[in-house]
Amino acid sequence: MRIWSSIRWRALALARVCGYQGNPRLFGVEVPLGLVPSKVILGQLDACSYEAKEARYIRAYLPAGAQVLELGASLGIVSSIILGRRPARLVSYEAVGSLADVARQVVAHNHPSAPWELVHCAIADEGVSEVAFDWSPEYTQGGSVARAGGPARLRVPAASLAAVIARHALPDTAWLVMDIEGMEWELARRQAAALRHFAGIIVECHEVKDGERQVPHEEVVAELAKAGFEIAARRGQVSVLRRS
């Protein structure tokens, strides 16, 4: 698979240098070339390496017909992969408005009549209705809630995980797919009861800073599991957890 991906990427890279303008495709999703935000992302799409581990776990573990909450929709590519599993409903959250706009177009291109809703909102602690969010156009895959004293480029509406579950009346058979740039650590520590609502979680964990301590992604996964889950699969930073 890696050899094939390398050959594919080299061939497409050469073709694009020669003027090829075709839309990149991966995991059954076609991304209109005009919506690809950078050459880096285009290279990842052509190589089929963009969110590849997450995509494979979605296709292998996400039950067809499930209701799904996605946190961190980004460009809508993973959203489209989820919709390829024919969920009963997908609700996606994205904090960055410009990324949400791209996500809507990517999903409309691939699944124009899918049962999908996109909400422009960040996930935060209970009682928080707005957060400062770090993001810039140079970093096109997402952003993160600003740390104290850091640069805050955006003010973003926010809601707790429990509030999101209640707002959309998600059943306890729903699955959670999340890639939220470190906020999964805060969810594991502060909102474990809300996490336990889900039958399963597919998550990309990140190394995070907690005070003066750097928390490795392996510890973040372990903290999520403490909310009442067993780790069904893990590869690198991406894991599948099932409620125990």
C-alpha positions, 0 to 999 in steps of 0.5 A: 500500500505504501509503495502504491501510494508513493508511485501514485503521488510521484506520478500525480506530482509530475502530472501537475507540474506538466499542467494536470488540473484534475480533481484529487480523489481519495477513499471515494471522495472527490475534492474540487481542485479549486477548493484545495487550500494549499499545495501541501494539502493537494500533495497529501490528497494525491498521495491518499495520505490525508487523514488516511488512518482516520479514514481507514478506521471510519470505513472499518469500524463505524457502523453503517446506519449509525448517528454520528457527531463529528467534531472538527469537520475542517475541509469536509473530506472526513465528513464525506468519508463518514457519509460514505458509510450511510449514517442515519444522520451526521452532525458536524461541528467546525469552529473556523467559518472559512473552513466550514464554507469549504466543507459545505461545498465538498460535502455537497459535491460528494453527497448532495442529499445526505442527512448532514448538518454543519454547525459553526461552533467550537467545543468548550467547557460547561457554561462557556458560550464563546472562545478565542481561537487560534487559526491562520490561513497558512494553517489550513487543516484546523485551529485550536482554542487559544491558551492564556496569553496566546494570540487569538485571531478569532472569536468563536461561538462555543458549547459543551459536549453535553449541550451538543448532545442535548441540542441534537437529541443524539441517542446513546447508540451514536458514535463520535468522530473527533479531531480537535487539535488537543481539546480531546484532553480537556474533554477526557478530564472535564466532560467524561460523563458526556463522552460516555454517552457515545457507543464508540469514538474514533479520535486523532489524539495530539500531544498537548501542554498541560501547565508546564507538562507536555502530555504525549498522545498515548496518555491522552488516549488512556485518559479518554479510555478512563471515561468508560471505553476499551481501545479497539484499535490504535495506529499512531495518533488515531484510535478507536474506542468502544464503550465497555 
